[in-house]
Amino acid sequence: MNSPLSPHRLPTTTPQPPPIVKQVASVKFAFLLLSAVLLVYTLHKLDNILLPLLFAVLFSLLLLPICSWLERHRVPRILAIILCLLLLLAIFAGVILAFGSQLTQFQSELPKLQDKLLEFFHDGQTWAQRKFGYQPMSLKDLKESTLKTLKKSGGTYLGSTLATTTAVFSNLAQVLIYIFCLLLYRDHLRQFMFRFVAPDRRTLVLHTVDNIQTVVQAYISGLFKVIVIVSILNGIGLLVLGVKFAIFFAVFASVLAIIPYIGILIGATVPAIVTLVETGSPVQAALVVGVFVVVQFLEGNFITPMITGSQVSINPLAAILALILGNELWGTPGMILSIPLMAVIKVVLDANKSTEPWGFLLGDTAEGDDSLKPESAEPGGLKRLWNQMLGRGTA
């Protein structure tokens, strides 16, 4: 029997670890799907804020080497940023003036093209009536229906045009302000990012960020180089054929050539139709299409791989999906941003070992080790000739 003065001893118990709750795979998938829906909804609702900011980030990456070069030559940072912004505005103004003059000439020729299109429409209806008994529509009825449609939607088009013009100038001002701030506070932003990283890993993160910045700069600048080269080649071919508004159609098709497969189709159809209406020669229209096909072949097999292929390349399926998603999310600005953003996403995915397979999925098949061509396969005759011109080996 215990003494009344002896302390009361409780039975000792070992602490048990908390139970591990295992989530079912369907629950994880539901949470992932819900997160994706919320992300898309947020991106869509915040487009007025995110679009100018994203454009500013891309232009800041392009202007950063110029700004850094000016600062290394003892130009104050604020003055260097202002010079970079003036250079950017001058480039855009030059492109708009050169492209706008062609567009003005094209608009002045629209009435003549409209009359010739009506003649083709009348001839086509006559042929269909003779072959299939089709009851033709009179040109008077067609003009009246077109005028009624224009009168009904004229006010809407005018209002939307004014709203679009106002939004463009407003967004341009925001982009310039964002570019100025991003370039001015770039060191502060980098230090902010390091606050989330352990000190022993900051060197690795800094190296990764520098690699991402270099690759993205090279890829975006490479896209502009491709557009310029393709514009020159398209312009030479169209000028040789004597196509009207050759410069306008050359630039128009080169910008659309970024879209795999679809861009060349749209870019070649419009000048081919205009050439057919102007000359009435199907052979001349076919030659116009041939120019774009040849330039597209050179761009896809030689120009783009030489300029951007060594940095990062997006396979056509990923590019088309990015364009569709960008259009659904943000409209035309989303389509413009989709390819550069896809390149940024691929670079970020490739930088992390756990997400590298997803980066491989977005990349071109030539980047992988599972190419269908055996390593010992000899290149074709055209490829060997190209390698010899570049001074490369044939292996």
RODO-2510 file (C-alpha; in nm, 4 decimals, decimal comma):
residues 395
     n   res          X          Y          Z
     1     m     0,0000     0,0000     0,0000
     2     n     0,1330     0,3403    -0,1056
     3     s     0,2062     0,6042     0,1507
     4     p    -0,0242     0,9086     0,1480
     5     l     0,2844     1,1277     0,1002
     6     s     0,4046     0,9409    -0,2086
     7     p     0,3308     1,1203    -0,5334
     8     h     0,0617     0,9833    -0,7562
     9     r     0,2205     0,8390    -1,0668
    10     l     0,0296     0,8354    -1,3967
    11     p     0,0984     0,5666    -1,6514
    12     t     0,3478     0,6836    -1,9122
    13     t     0,2217     0,6965    -2,2725
    14     t     0,4335     0,7410    -2,5850
    15     p     0,3052     1,0154    -2,8189
    16     q     0,1596     0,8802    -3,1406
    17     p     0,2282     1,0521    -3,4739
    18     p    -0,0733     1,2183    -3,6309
    19     p    -0,2536     0,9982    -3,8787
    20     i    -0,1593     1,0469    -4,2399
    21     v    -0,4598     1,1304    -4,4547
    22     k    -0,4164     0,9947    -4,8041
    23     q    -0,6049     1,1790    -5,0735
    24     v    -0,7753     0,9841    -5,3446
    25     a    -0,6456     1,0458    -5,6970
    26     s    -0,9874     1,1734    -5,8055
    27     v    -0,9813     1,4328    -5,5262
    28     k    -0,6378     1,5558    -5,6346
    29     f    -0,7570     1,5791    -5,9939
    30     a    -1,0665     1,7729    -5,8838
    31     f    -0,8531     2,0228    -5,6896
    32     l    -0,6173     2,0578    -5,9873
    33     l    -0,9072     2,1159    -6,2260
    34     l    -1,0662     2,3695    -5,9911
    35     s    -0,7342     2,5550    -5,9591
    36     a    -0,6977     2,5665    -6,3372
    37     v    -1,0511     2,7034    -6,3788
    38     l    -0,9923     2,9716    -6,1149
    39     l    -0,6599     3,0649    -6,2762
    40     v    -0,8160     3,1030    -6,6220
    41     y    -1,1066     3,3029    -6,4792
    42     t    -0,8696     3,5342    -6,2942
    43     l    -0,6488     3,5842    -6,6007
    44     h    -0,9547     3,6644    -6,8119
    45     k    -1,0998     3,9122    -6,5632
    46     l    -0,7689     4,0911    -6,5037
    47     d    -0,6827     4,1320    -6,8712
    48     n    -0,6805     4,5127    -6,8505
    49     i    -0,4049     4,4892    -6,5894
    50     l    -0,2121     4,1837    -6,7051
    51     l    -0,1865     4,2529    -7,0791
    52     p     0,0028     4,5862    -7,0526
    53     l     0,2228     4,4353    -6,7821
    54     l     0,3085     4,1273    -6,9920
    55     f     0,3886     4,3384    -7,2966
    56     a     0,6063     4,5576    -7,0757
    57     v     0,7954     4,2534    -6,9425
    58     l     0,8697     4,1283    -7,2945
    59     f     0,9849     4,4678    -7,4188
    60     s     1,1914     4,5162    -7,1021
    61     l     1,3757     4,1916    -7,1729
    62     l     1,4504     4,3143    -7,5248
    63     l     1,5666     4,6579    -7,4094
    64     l     1,7685     4,5309    -7,1135
    65     p     2,0931     4,4609    -7,3092
    66     i     2,0814     4,8097    -7,4656
    67     c     2,0110     4,9710    -7,1311
    68     s     2,2939     4,7760    -6,9633
    69     w     2,5351     4,8720    -7,2435
    70     l     2,4522     5,2399    -7,1985
    71     e     2,4987     5,2124    -6,8221
    72     r     2,8376     5,0462    -6,8681
    73     h     2,9365     5,3532    -7,0728
    74     r     2,8579     5,5773    -6,7743
    75     v     2,5145     5,6869    -6,8857
    76     p     2,2850     5,7365    -6,5835
    77     r     2,0235     5,4653    -6,5516
    78     i     1,7252     5,6983    -6,5846
    79     l     1,8691     5,8625    -6,8964
    80     a     1,9550     5,5206    -7,0429
    81     i     1,5982     5,4016    -6,9884
    82     i     1,4582     5,7161    -7,1517
    83     l     1,6850     5,6628    -7,4543
    84     c     1,5673     5,3018    -7,4798
    85     l     1,2034     5,4108    -7,4706
    86     l     1,2655     5,6734    -7,7389
    87     l     1,4341     5,4080    -7,9550
    88     l     1,1356     5,1777    -7,9098
    89     l     0,8906     5,4539    -8,0024
    90     a     1,0989     5,5479    -8,3068
    91     i     1,0983     5,1877    -8,4322
    92     f     0,7237     5,1561    -8,3878
    93     a     0,6640     5,4928    -8,5558
    94     g     0,8763     5,3905    -8,8533
    95     v     0,6928     5,0605    -8,8921
    96     i     0,3523     5,2290    -8,8665
    97     l     0,4445     5,4976    -9,1209
    98     a     0,5864     5,2479    -9,3694
    99     f     0,3019     5,0026    -9,3242
   100     g     0,0376     5,2779    -9,3082
   101     s     0,1358     5,4275    -9,6430
   102     q     0,0881     5,0900    -9,8101
   103     l    -0,2418     5,0440    -9,6288
   104     t    -0,3632     5,3853    -9,7479
   105     q    -0,2811     5,2977   -10,1090
   106     f    -0,4556     4,9638   -10,0672
   107     q    -0,7689     5,1355    -9,9362
   108     s    -0,7726     5,3726   -10,2336
   109     e    -0,7820     5,0733   -10,4672
   110     l    -1,0659     4,8996   -10,2819
   111     p    -1,3480     5,0460   -10,4994
   112     k    -1,1805     4,9154   -10,8168
   113     l    -1,1270     4,5771   -10,6554
   114     q    -1,4887     4,5740   -10,5452
   115     d    -1,6123     4,6371   -10,9001
   116     k    -1,3914     4,3610   -11,0377
   117     l    -1,5048     4,1222   -10,7650
   118     l    -1,8663     4,1946   -10,8586
   119     e    -1,7809     4,1121   -11,2212
   120     f    -1,6258     3,7813   -11,1121
   121     f    -1,9320     3,7160   -10,8970
   122     h    -2,1611     3,7811   -11,1926
   123     d    -1,9569     3,5553   -11,4230
   124     g    -1,9586     3,2804   -11,1585
   125     q    -2,3341     3,3019   -11,1189
   126     t    -2,3809     3,2861   -11,4965
   127     w    -2,1654     2,9741   -11,5143
   128     a    -2,3542     2,8127   -11,2232
   129     q    -2,6878     2,8928   -11,3891
   130     r    -2,5757     2,7412   -11,7160
   131     k    -2,4350     2,4268   -11,5554
   132     f    -2,6679     2,3619   -11,2601
   133     g    -2,9737     2,5811   -11,3167
   134     y    -2,8839     2,8079   -11,0234
   135     q    -3,1053     3,1173   -10,9918
   136     p    -2,8593     3,4101   -10,9838
   137     m    -2,8827     3,7081   -10,7481
   138     s    -2,8831     4,0440   -10,9202
   139     l    -2,5941     4,2785   -10,8494
   140     k    -2,8423     4,5481   -10,7495
   141     d    -2,9898     4,3277   -10,4755
   142     l    -2,6417     4,2356   -10,3561
   143     k    -2,5376     4,6030   -10,3307
   144     e    -2,8597     4,6998   -10,1522
   145     s    -2,8266     4,4206    -9,8968
   146     t    -2,4652     4,5155    -9,8352
   147     l    -2,5545     4,8831    -9,7855
   148     k    -2,8332     4,7929    -9,5419
   149     t    -2,5944     4,5811    -9,3377
   150     l    -2,3371     4,8593    -9,3298
   151     k    -2,5968     5,1174    -9,2231
   152     k    -2,7182     4,8979    -8,9381
   153     s    -2,3704     4,8197    -8,8086
   154     g    -2,2071     5,1525    -8,8983
   155     g    -2,2764     5,3108    -8,5614
   156     t    -2,1533     5,0035    -8,3793
   157     y    -1,8318     4,9926    -8,5837
   158     l    -1,7720     5,3649    -8,5254
   159     g    -1,8214     5,3312    -8,1505
   160     s    -1,6002     5,0245    -8,1285
   161     t    -1,3317     5,1961    -8,3376
   162     l    -1,3249     5,4986    -8,1070
   163     a    -1,3195     5,2760    -7,7993
   164     t    -1,0397     5,0648    -7,9463
   165     t    -0,8331     5,3719    -8,0360
   166     t    -0,8720     5,5131    -7,6854
   167     a    -0,7802     5,1780    -7,5299
   168     v    -0,4709     5,1455    -7,7500
   169     f    -0,3311     5,4853    -7,6431
   170     s    -0,4163     5,4155    -7,2799
   171     n    -0,2468     5,0753    -7,2879
   172     l     0,0545     5,2216    -7,4697
   173     a     0,1016     5,4744    -7,1905
   174     q     0,0753     5,1969    -6,9313
   175     v     0,3284     4,9825    -7,1164
   176     l     0,5812     5,2668    -7,1308
   177     i     0,5387     5,3369    -6,7599
   178     y     0,5768     4,9676    -6,6734
   179     i     0,8893     4,9361    -6,8891
   180     f     1,0436     5,2364    -6,7163
   181     c     0,9691     5,0936    -6,3714
   182     l     1,0854     4,7400    -6,4545
   183     l     1,4184     4,8618    -6,5925
   184     l     1,4677     5,1107    -6,3115
   185     y     1,3923     4,8701    -6,0261
   186     r     1,5271     4,5500    -6,1804
   187     d     1,7913     4,5059    -5,9084
   188     h     1,5314     4,5599    -5,6378
   189     l     1,3011     4,3035    -5,7990
   190     r     1,5839     4,0501    -5,8112
   191     q     1,6581     4,1023    -5,4423
   192     f     1,2878     4,0595    -5,3697
   193     m     1,2954     3,7246    -5,5453
   194     f     1,6001     3,6156    -5,3417
   195     r     1,4040     3,6705    -5,0211
   196     f     1,2159     3,3484    -5,0976
   197     v     1,5330     3,1438    -5,1528
   198     a     1,7753     3,0047    -4,8966
   199     p     2,1199     3,1742    -4,9003
   200     d     2,3011     2,8564    -5,0041
   201     r     2,0805     2,8249    -5,3148
   202     r     2,0892     3,1845    -5,4332
   203     t     2,3869     3,1303    -5,6638
   204     l     2,2062     2,8465    -5,8394
   205     v     1,8859     3,0507    -5,8689
   206     l     2,0804     3,3507    -6,0017
   207     h     2,2434     3,1312    -6,2645
   208     t     1,9045     2,9871    -6,3644
   209     v     1,7442     3,3324    -6,3886
   210     d     2,0299     3,4594    -6,6039
   211     n     1,9947     3,1589    -6,8345
   212     i     1,6191     3,2131    -6,8644
   213     q     1,6722     3,5810    -6,9375
   214     t     1,9344     3,5072    -7,2037
   215     v     1,7263     3,2409    -7,3756
   216     v     1,4090     3,4484    -7,3745
   217     q     1,5925     3,7518    -7,5115
   218     a     1,7476     3,5434    -7,7874
   219     y     1,4165     3,3795    -7,8745
   220     i     1,2093     3,6983    -7,8880
   221     s     1,4753     3,8908    -8,0786
   222     g     1,5072     3,5881    -8,3072
   223     l     1,1364     3,6050    -8,3873
   224     f     1,1754     3,9663    -8,4945
   225     k     1,4752     3,8736    -8,7102
   226     v     1,2749     3,5960    -8,8753
   227     i     0,9895     3,8365    -8,9474
   228     v     1,2279     4,0872    -9,1055
   229     i     1,4044     3,8241    -9,3205
   230     v     1,0791     3,6631    -9,4337
   231     s     0,9358     4,0076    -9,5151
   232     i     1,2355     4,0848    -9,7365
   233     l     1,2125     3,7505    -9,9179
   234     n     0,8371     3,7819    -9,9666
   235     g     0,8773     4,1388   -10,0890
   236     i     1,1451     4,0421   -10,3442
   237     g     0,9300     3,7609   -10,4832
   238     l     0,6154     3,9728   -10,5064
   239     l     0,8010     4,2676   -10,6612
   240     v     0,9498     4,0392   -10,9263
   241     l     0,5985     3,9187   -11,0128
   242     g     0,4752     4,2783   -11,0268
   243     v     0,2134     4,2322   -10,7538
   244     k     0,0422     4,5479   -10,6330
   245     f     0,1017     4,6442   -10,2693
   246     a     0,3902     4,3971   -10,2539
   247     i     0,5415     4,5465    -9,9368
   248     f     0,2081     4,5449    -9,7568
   249     f     0,1386     4,1802    -9,8405
   250     a     0,4998     4,0792    -9,7667
   251     v     0,4905     4,2197    -9,4124
   252     f     0,1357     4,0936    -9,3579
   253     a     0,2288     3,7375    -9,4561
   254     s     0,5578     3,7383    -9,2628
   255     v     0,3804     3,8294    -8,9383
   256     l     0,1221     3,5578    -8,9977
   257     a     0,3980     3,3076    -9,0772
   258     i     0,4573     3,2769    -8,7018
   259     i     0,1358     3,0727    -8,6918
   260     p     0,2311     2,7227    -8,8120
   261     y     0,0486     2,6046    -9,1257
   262     i    -0,2469     2,8421    -9,0797
   263     g    -0,0454     3,1619    -9,1165
   264     i     0,0936     3,0803    -9,4605
   265     l    -0,2555     2,9835    -9,5778
   266     i    -0,4068     3,3180    -9,4767
   267     g    -0,1036     3,5217    -9,5799
   268     a    -0,0954     3,3744    -9,9311
   269     t    -0,4718     3,3694    -9,9973
   270     v    -0,5330     3,7456    -9,9754
   271     p    -0,2603     3,8574   -10,2227
   272     a    -0,3466     3,5679   -10,4541
   273     i    -0,7119     3,6795   -10,4697
   274     v    -0,6101     4,0422   -10,5276
   275     t    -0,3714     3,9343   -10,8046
   276     l    -0,6420     3,7194   -10,9650
   277     v    -0,8878     4,0099   -10,9577
   278     e    -0,6320     4,2567   -11,0918
   279     t    -0,4872     4,0438   -11,3717
   280     g    -0,7575     3,7818   -11,4305
   281     s    -0,4802     3,5229   -11,4656
   282     p    -0,4974     3,2080   -11,2515
   283     v    -0,1341     3,1370   -11,3423
   284     q    -0,0220     3,4685   -11,1947
   285     a    -0,2192     3,3983   -10,8767
   286     a    -0,0630     3,0518   -10,8553
   287     l     0,2847     3,2058   -10,8877
   288     v     0,2056     3,4366   -10,5951
   289     v     0,1095     3,1353   -10,3861
   290     g     0,4295     2,9640   -10,5009
   291     v     0,6408     3,2536   -10,3707
   292     f     0,4912     3,2200   -10,0240
   293     v     0,5286     2,8417   -10,0271
   294     v     0,8992     2,8629   -10,1185
   295     v     0,9669     3,1311    -9,8566
   296     q     0,7759     2,9295    -9,5964
   297     f     0,9901     2,6243    -9,6817
   298     l     1,3087     2,8255    -9,6367
   299     e     1,1791     2,9777    -9,3129
   300     g     1,0775     2,6458    -9,1588
   301     n     1,3844     2,4446    -9,2607
   302     f     1,6718     2,6945    -9,2560
   303     i     1,5951     3,0474    -9,1299
   304     t     1,4122     2,9728    -8,8045
   305     p     1,6346     2,6758    -8,7017
   306     m     1,9466     2,8881    -8,7562
   307     i     1,8182     3,1902    -8,5622
   308     t     1,5949     3,0538    -8,2855
   309     g     1,6353     2,6775    -8,3061
   310     s     1,9594     2,6760    -8,1116
   311     q     1,7909     2,8547    -7,8212
   312     v     1,4411     2,7149    -7,7860
   313     s     1,1856     2,5837    -8,0314
   314     i     0,8156     2,5145    -7,9896
   315     n     0,6563     2,2312    -8,1827
   316     p     0,3705     2,3294    -8,4190
   317     l     0,1008     2,1552    -8,2120
   318     a     0,1966     2,3475    -7,8965
   319     a     0,2151     2,6720    -8,0946
   320     i    -0,1320     2,6240    -8,2468
   321     l    -0,2834     2,5350    -7,9087
   322     a    -0,1151     2,8394    -7,7543
   323     l    -0,2607     3,0644    -8,0242
   324     i    -0,6112     2,9213    -7,9766
   325     l    -0,5932     2,9518    -7,5976
   326     g    -0,4492     3,3023    -7,6217
   327     n    -0,7299     3,4097    -7,8536
   328     e    -0,9955     3,2609    -7,6256
   329     l    -0,8400     3,4187    -7,3175
   330     w    -0,7373     3,7674    -7,4356
   331     g    -0,8352     3,7972    -7,8028
   332     t    -0,5855     3,9386    -8,0524
   333     p    -0,3355     4,0583    -7,7856
   334     g    -0,3452     3,7052    -7,6443
   335     m    -0,2507     3,5621    -7,9839
   336     i     0,0407     3,8055    -8,0061
   337     l     0,1625     3,7090    -7,6592
   338     s     0,0936     3,3358    -7,6867
   339     i     0,4127     3,2297    -7,8693
   340     p     0,6556     3,4342    -7,6513
   341     l     0,4750     3,3226    -7,3351
   342     m     0,4916     2,9612    -7,4482
   343     a     0,8661     3,0058    -7,4995
   344     v     0,8997     3,1519    -7,1487
   345     i     0,7001     2,8629    -7,0003
   346     k     0,9178     2,6106    -7,1821
   347     v     1,2375     2,7735    -7,0552
   348     v     1,1063     2,7729    -6,6973
   349     l     0,9992     2,4084    -6,7269
   350     d     1,3382     2,3072    -6,8696
   351     a     1,5186     2,4820    -6,5817
   352     n     1,3624     2,2501    -6,3218
   353     k     1,4434     1,8807    -6,3206
   354     s     1,0974     1,7760    -6,2012
   355     t     0,9176     1,9708    -6,4768
   356     e     1,1702     1,9074    -6,7543
   357     p     0,9521     1,6368    -6,9198
   358     w     0,6765     1,8964    -6,9728
   359     g     0,9293     2,1280    -7,1350
   360     f     1,0342     1,8421    -7,3596
   361     l     0,6675     1,7908    -7,4532
   362     l     0,6376     2,1532    -7,5673
   363     g     0,9641     2,1442    -7,7619
   364     d     1,0353     2,0315    -8,1131
   365     t     1,0953     1,6614    -8,1774
   366     a     1,4446     1,7375    -8,3040
   367     e     1,5466     1,8339    -7,9496
   368     g     1,4821     1,4899    -7,8018
   369     d     1,6950     1,1794    -7,7897
   370     d     1,4156     0,9631    -7,9277
   371     s     1,4323     1,0922    -8,2810
   372     l     1,3093     0,8494    -8,5403
   373     k     1,6251     0,9000    -8,7439
   374     p     1,9212     0,6776    -8,6457
   375     e     2,2331     0,8571    -8,5352
   376     s     2,4358     0,7063    -8,8170
   377     a     2,1955     0,8265    -9,0851
   378     e     2,3630     1,0496    -9,3432
   379     p     2,1981     1,3879    -9,4132
   380     g     2,0292     1,4440    -9,7468
   381     g     2,1931     1,6144   -10,0402
   382     l     2,0346     1,9529    -9,9699
   383     k     2,1304     1,9304    -9,6038
   384     r     2,4904     1,8375    -9,6893
   385     l     2,5123     2,1343    -9,9285
   386     w     2,3768     2,3675    -9,6601
   387     n     2,6258     2,2344    -9,4036
   388     q     2,9124     2,2846    -9,6484
   389     m     2,8019     2,6446    -9,7108
   390     l     2,8038     2,7048    -9,3348
   391     g     3,1397     2,5323    -9,2923
   392     r     2,9955     2,2515    -9,0804
   393     g     3,0850     1,8844    -9,0873
   394     t     2,8638     1,6341    -9,2604
   395     a     2,8509     1,4026    -8,9621
***
